[in-house]
Amino acid sequence: MQALRFEKTGSFHELALCTVEKPFIAPGDALVRVKAAGVNGSDAAGILGILPFVTTPRTPGGDFSGEVVDALDDAGASAKQWIGEHVWGTGGKRGFASDGTFAQFVKLPLAALSRKPERLSHVEAASMTLQWLCAWITVNTLANVKKDDNVIIIGEVTFHLPASSLDVLTVVAFCFYQTGARGGIGSAAAQVCRDRGARIFGTYSSLATVSPPPYVTPIELSSNTAIRDAIAQHGLYNKIDVLLDCAGFDQPFNDAVLTMIPNGTGRVVVMAVHAKDGLFPVDLRAFYTKSLTLKGLTPNILDEVEIKAVLDWIADKIDNGEFKGPHAVNTVDIKDMGAVTGALTEALTHSVPVRSVILP
């Protein structure tokens, strides 16, 4: 089969299209023909050597949508009920410590298979799995958003880096799971918060060219006090229960913290940082006087079977029309190394408003 491989980390030039053997499946495994593989910033970071847990040689890629072509139950018999099923997936060590989805086939645990939403194409499904998993973990596990909670999502702040900056790894501290305007965690988290019955405020660097969904009250970041001013106008100063920061800039973060409830129940979840060294100033006086809780996001807190359960839930919501998939997706041919490198760069720097998938 064809697969993208790298023998060592450090540069996108290490990535090459190779011919390798199809994965061998053991009892309890499934073999999936990859129809589309989502491109995430974490994939790019792994190739560049930013992530210390990546082992080589390696086929990158964690997200996928495809068709099951072979499957064995725990006794080694054919799991015929899965053959021909269309599935999607994300998460785990795939693409980092085991071979990933930037290939024509990928091996998965049978117990981790999740049927993709029928409403979505393989291209659409592959473009959204990691972001929606992170949104679910953020809203349900970390922030525990409840009905009638007031929630601020900082996630529509856009920023751009020149491609040359990759040479000195100035993107090392960016959150590799975050996207705002690119239809990622920010928008997915808003939909999950709405499902929980929360009131949602979302930040935008500009409202001139965007149309926020009707369930999000938009806040344009036109000044250093834009968030607290907007929240005060809605009579909710000191009444914000949850802050989800998908962007990682200290100014809007600290502005939003000032609006939070001061009774010890306020929850803050961060999943990004803009600074190269991973640091930014935090108003700790606001934190301790409001008795806030701060948590960080990583999707690796769930195992593959737990991830399957989350994806099954999301798929049901999409097929029922309660959640919306991506508006647009860019496709890249696995043989076009220039386009592959471009998609990885865009994913790492968040430089375009549309997510990309690789077509094996």
CORGI-V660078 format. One record per pair of residues at least 4 apart in sequence whose C-alpha atoms are under 7 Angstrom apart, sorted by the first residue. I is the first residue (numbers start at 1). J is the second residue. D is the distance in Angstrom with one decimal. If there is no record, write none. Layout:
i/j/d
I/J/D
I/J/D
This chain:
i/j/d
1/19/5.5
1/20/5.5
1/21/5.9
1/22/5.8
1/104/6.0
2/17/6.7
2/18/5.7
2/19/4.7
2/20/6.3
2/103/5.8
2/104/5.9
3/17/5.7
3/18/5.4
3/19/6.4
3/20/6.9
3/59/6.8
3/102/5.9
3/103/4.0
3/104/6.4
4/15/6.4
4/16/5.4
4/17/4.5
4/18/6.1
4/59/5.7
4/102/5.7
4/103/6.2
5/15/5.5
5/16/5.4
5/17/6.3
5/18/6.6
5/58/5.6
5/59/4.6
5/60/7.0
6/14/5.3
6/15/4.6
6/16/6.4
6/57/5.7
6/58/5.6
6/59/6.7
7/14/6.9
7/56/5.7
7/57/4.3
7/58/6.6
8/14/6.6
8/56/6.0
8/57/6.4
9/14/6.8
9/47/5.1
9/48/5.3
9/49/4.8
10/47/6.4
10/48/4.2
10/49/5.0
11/47/6.5
11/48/4.9
12/47/6.5
12/48/6.5
12/341/6.5
17/335/6.9
22/105/6.6
23/106/6.6
23/107/6.1
25/29/5.4
25/30/6.5
25/31/6.7
25/107/6.8
27/72/5.0
27/73/5.5
27/74/4.8
27/75/6.1
27/76/4.4
28/72/5.4
28/73/4.7
28/74/4.5
28/109/6.0
28/110/5.3
29/71/5.9
29/72/5.7
29/107/6.8
29/108/5.7
29/109/4.5
29/110/4.8
30/68/6.9
30/70/5.7
30/71/4.1
30/72/6.4
30/107/5.8
30/108/5.3
30/109/6.0
30/110/5.2
31/68/5.9
31/69/5.8
31/70/5.1
31/71/6.1
31/105/6.7
31/106/5.9
31/107/4.8
31/108/6.5
32/66/6.1
32/67/5.4
32/68/4.3
32/69/5.7
32/105/5.5
32/106/5.4
32/107/6.3
33/66/5.4
33/67/5.2
33/68/6.2
33/69/6.5
33/104/5.9
33/105/4.5
33/106/6.7
34/64/6.5
34/65/6.1
34/66/4.4
34/67/6.7
34/101/6.9
34/103/6.9
34/104/5.3
34/105/5.3
34/106/6.8
34/360/6.9
35/65/5.8
35/66/4.6
35/122/6.2
35/359/6.3
35/360/6.7
36/64/5.7
36/65/5.5
36/66/6.7
36/122/6.0
36/123/5.5
36/126/5.8
36/357/6.0
36/358/5.6
36/359/4.9
36/360/6.8
37/61/6.9
37/63/5.5
37/64/4.2
37/65/6.5
37/101/5.9
37/102/6.1
37/126/5.6
37/357/5.2
37/358/5.0
37/359/6.6
38/63/4.9
38/64/5.8
38/126/4.9
38/127/4.7
38/356/6.4
38/357/4.3
38/358/6.4
39/43/6.7
39/61/7.0
39/344/6.5
39/347/6.7
39/356/5.8
39/357/5.5
40/44/6.9
40/347/5.4
41/45/6.1
41/176/4.5
41/177/6.6
41/344/6.8
41/347/4.7
41/348/4.1
42/46/6.1
42/176/4.9
42/177/6.9
43/47/6.5
43/60/6.1
43/61/5.8
44/48/6.2
44/344/5.3
44/348/6.2
45/49/6.2
45/50/5.1
45/51/6.1
46/50/6.0
46/51/5.3
46/54/6.1
46/96/6.8
50/172/6.3
53/96/6.9
54/96/4.6
54/97/5.6
55/96/6.3
55/97/5.3
58/95/6.9
58/99/5.7
59/95/5.9
59/99/4.7
59/100/5.2
59/102/6.4
60/95/4.0
60/96/6.5
60/99/6.4
60/100/4.9
60/101/6.5
60/102/5.9
61/94/6.9
61/95/4.6
61/100/4.6
61/101/4.6
61/102/5.2
62/90/5.3
62/91/6.0
62/94/5.3
62/95/5.4
62/100/5.6
62/101/5.8
63/89/5.7
63/90/4.4
63/101/6.6
63/126/5.9
63/129/6.3
63/130/6.6
64/88/5.6
64/89/5.6
64/90/6.8
64/101/6.2
64/126/4.6
65/87/5.7
65/88/4.2
65/89/6.6
65/122/5.2
65/125/6.1
65/126/4.9
66/86/5.6
66/87/5.5
66/88/6.4
66/122/6.5
67/84/5.8
67/85/5.6
67/86/4.5
67/87/6.1
68/82/6.5
68/83/5.2
68/84/5.2
68/85/5.5
68/86/6.5
69/83/5.5
69/84/6.0
70/83/5.9
71/78/5.8
71/79/5.2
71/82/6.9
71/83/6.8
71/110/6.9
72/76/5.2
72/77/5.3
72/78/4.6
72/79/5.0
73/77/5.5
73/78/6.3
73/79/5.5
85/115/7.0
86/115/5.7
86/116/5.9
87/113/6.5
87/114/5.3
87/115/4.2
87/116/4.6
88/114/5.9
88/115/6.2
88/116/5.0
88/125/6.8
88/126/6.7
89/114/6.7
89/129/6.4
90/129/5.8
90/130/5.7
91/130/6.8
91/299/6.7
91/300/6.9
91/304/7.0
92/300/6.2
92/303/6.5
92/304/6.1
93/97/5.3
93/98/6.0
94/98/5.0
94/99/5.7
94/100/4.9
95/99/5.0
95/100/3.9
95/101/6.9
100/106/6.5
101/106/5.8
103/360/5.9
104/360/5.2
108/112/6.9
111/305/6.2
112/304/5.5
112/305/4.9
112/308/5.3
113/308/6.4
114/308/5.4
114/311/6.5
114/312/5.9
115/312/6.9
116/125/6.9
116/315/6.2
117/315/4.6
117/316/7.0
117/318/6.4
117/319/5.9
118/319/6.3
119/319/5.7
120/124/5.7
120/125/5.8
121/125/6.1
122/126/6.0
123/127/6.4
123/357/6.7
124/128/7.0
124/325/7.0
124/326/6.4
124/329/6.6
125/129/6.7
126/357/6.8
127/355/6.4
127/356/6.6
127/357/6.0
128/132/6.1
129/133/6.1
130/134/6.1
131/135/6.1
131/177/6.6
131/184/5.1
131/185/4.9
132/136/6.1
132/185/6.3
132/188/5.8
133/137/6.3
133/310/7.0
134/138/6.0
134/185/6.5
134/299/5.8
135/139/6.1
135/185/5.2
135/188/5.8
135/189/4.6
136/140/5.7
136/189/6.9
136/192/6.8
137/141/5.0
137/142/6.3
138/142/5.0
138/143/5.9
138/297/6.7
139/143/5.1
139/144/5.7
139/145/5.6
139/189/6.5
139/192/6.9
139/193/6.6
140/144/4.6
140/145/6.1
142/295/6.9
143/242/6.8
143/267/5.8
143/268/7.0
143/269/6.6
145/149/6.5
145/193/6.7
145/196/6.8
146/196/6.0
146/197/6.9
146/198/6.4
147/196/5.5
147/197/4.3
147/198/5.1
148/197/5.8
148/198/4.6
148/199/6.2
149/198/4.8
149/199/6.1
149/241/5.8
150/198/6.0
150/199/4.9
150/200/6.2
150/240/4.9
150/241/5.3
150/242/6.5
151/198/6.8
151/199/6.0
151/200/4.9
151/201/6.1
151/240/6.1
151/241/6.1
151/242/4.7
151/243/5.9
152/200/6.0
152/201/4.7
152/202/5.8
152/242/6.4
152/243/4.9
152/244/6.2
153/186/6.6
153/201/6.2
153/202/4.9
153/203/6.5
153/243/6.1
153/244/4.8
153/245/6.0
154/202/6.0
154/203/5.2
154/244/6.2
154/245/4.8
154/246/5.6
154/247/6.1
155/179/7.0
155/180/4.5
155/186/4.8
155/203/6.4
155/245/6.4
155/246/4.6
155/247/5.2
156/180/4.3
156/181/5.2
156/186/7.0
156/203/5.7
156/204/4.7
156/205/6.6
157/180/6.5
157/204/5.6
157/205/5.1
157/247/6.2
158/181/7.0
158/205/6.7
160/349/6.3
160/350/6.6
160/351/5.2
161/165/6.8
161/349/5.9
165/169/6.4
165/170/5.8
166/170/6.2
166/171/6.7
170/276/5.8
171/276/6.3
172/276/6.0
173/273/6.1
173/274/6.5
173/275/6.2
173/276/4.9
173/277/6.2
173/278/5.1
174/272/6.0
174/273/5.4
174/274/5.4
175/271/6.2
175/272/4.1
175/273/6.0
176/348/6.7
178/184/6.6
178/185/5.9
178/246/5.6
178/247/6.9
178/271/6.8
178/272/6.5
179/183/6.6
179/184/4.7
179/185/5.8
179/186/6.6
179/350/6.9
180/184/5.8
180/185/6.6
180/186/5.1
180/187/6.8
180/246/6.9
181/353/6.0
182/353/4.4
182/354/5.4
182/355/6.4
183/187/5.7
183/326/6.5
184/188/6.1
185/189/5.6
186/190/6.3
186/246/6.2
187/191/6.5
188/192/6.4
189/193/6.0
190/194/6.1
190/200/6.9
191/195/6.3
191/323/6.6
192/196/6.4
193/197/6.4
193/198/5.5
194/198/5.5
200/215/6.9
200/216/5.1
200/217/6.2
201/216/5.5
201/217/4.6
201/218/5.8
201/219/6.9
202/216/6.1
202/217/6.1
202/218/5.0
202/219/5.9
203/218/5.9
203/219/4.6
203/220/5.8
203/221/6.6
204/218/6.9
204/219/6.1
204/220/4.9
204/221/6.0
205/220/5.8
205/221/5.2
206/220/5.7
206/221/6.9
207/220/6.3
212/216/6.5
212/218/6.7
219/227/6.6
219/230/6.7
220/226/6.9
221/226/5.5
222/226/6.1
224/251/6.8
225/229/5.9
225/255/6.2
226/230/6.1
227/231/6.1
227/255/6.1
227/256/5.8
228/232/6.0
228/255/6.1
228/256/6.3
228/258/7.0
228/259/5.9
229/233/6.3
230/234/6.6
231/235/6.5
231/236/5.4
231/237/5.6
232/236/5.6
232/237/4.9
236/240/6.6
237/259/4.9
238/259/4.8
238/260/4.7
238/261/4.4
238/262/6.4
239/259/6.7
239/260/5.6
239/261/4.5
240/259/6.0
240/260/4.3
240/261/5.3
241/260/6.0
241/261/5.8
241/265/7.0
241/266/4.8
241/267/6.4
242/266/5.8
242/267/4.9
242/268/5.8
243/267/6.4
243/268/4.7
243/269/6.4
244/268/6.0
244/269/5.0
244/270/6.2
245/253/7.0
245/269/6.3
245/270/4.9
245/271/6.3
246/270/6.5
246/271/5.5
246/272/5.7
247/272/5.5
247/273/6.8
248/272/4.5
248/273/3.8
248/274/5.1
249/253/6.3
249/273/6.4
249/274/5.7
250/254/6.0
250/280/5.8
250/281/6.2
250/282/6.9
251/255/6.2
252/256/6.0
253/257/6.3
254/258/6.6
254/282/6.4
254/283/6.1
257/286/6.9
258/286/6.3
260/266/6.4
261/266/5.7
261/290/6.6
262/289/7.0
262/290/3.8
262/291/6.4
263/290/6.3
263/291/6.7
264/290/6.2
264/291/4.5
264/292/5.8
265/292/6.7
266/292/5.0
266/293/6.3
267/292/6.0
267/293/4.9
267/294/6.3
268/293/5.9
268/294/4.7
268/295/6.2
269/294/5.8
269/295/4.8
269/296/5.5
269/297/6.9
270/295/6.4
270/296/5.0
270/297/6.4
271/296/5.9
271/297/5.2
273/278/5.9
275/279/6.0
275/280/6.8
283/287/6.6
284/288/6.2
285/289/5.9
286/290/5.9
287/291/5.8
287/292/5.2
288/292/6.5
302/306/5.7
302/307/6.1
303/307/6.2
304/308/6.2
305/309/6.6
306/310/6.5
307/311/6.2
308/312/6.0
309/313/6.3
310/314/6.3
311/315/6.0
312/316/6.3
313/317/6.4
314/318/6.2
315/319/6.1
316/320/6.0
317/321/6.3
317/322/5.1
317/323/5.5
318/322/5.7
318/323/4.6
318/324/6.1
328/354/6.3
329/354/5.7
329/355/5.4
329/356/5.7
330/354/6.4
330/355/6.0
330/356/4.4
330/357/6.3
331/356/5.6
331/357/5.1
331/358/5.9
331/359/6.7
332/339/6.2
332/340/6.4
332/356/7.0
332/357/6.1
332/358/4.7
332/359/5.9
333/358/5.9
333/359/5.1
333/360/6.6
334/340/6.8
334/358/5.8
334/359/5.7
334/360/5.1
336/340/6.2
337/341/6.0
338/342/6.1
339/343/6.1
340/344/6.3
341/345/6.2
342/346/6.1
343/347/6.1
343/356/6.2
344/348/6.2
345/349/6.2
346/350/5.4
346/351/5.2
346/352/6.3
